[in-house]
Amino acid sequence: MLLRATTAVASAPPSPNVLLPHCQETCDGLSIPYPFGIDDGCFKEGFEVACEVVNGSATPTAFFGGVGVKDISLLDDRARLLKNISWECYNSTGGLVGYHSQLNLSGLRVHPQWNPL
């Protein structure tokens, strides 16, 4: 099961001096607007996005814990992330034999419009 978590991001208009020549603006077609950024000196503290090359394709990786980034919208004050947050396993008779749930929402908001079950 793959669920999307939506986080609120600080709405800050891009500063003209932020778009430096050495700043990478996209990762695999995903726009990375300031305050997010990839290269040193191109992001606000805590908003670093890693852009890793996996099997020849750039894969956006979120600014915390290696969580995949779906999109970033400063206009909507949100970043959509991709993260497995739980699973359940059942035996042939339908009995629950295992489960795992890991979702720490401290500092995050999950929006019902973007996270239907």
Protein Blocks (a to p, Z undefined) as FASTA:
>chain_A
ZZddddddddddddfklmgfklcfbeehiacddfbdfbehiacehiaccdddeehiacdd
dfehhiacfbdcfklopacddddfbdcdddfkopafbdcddddfehiacdfklmcZZ
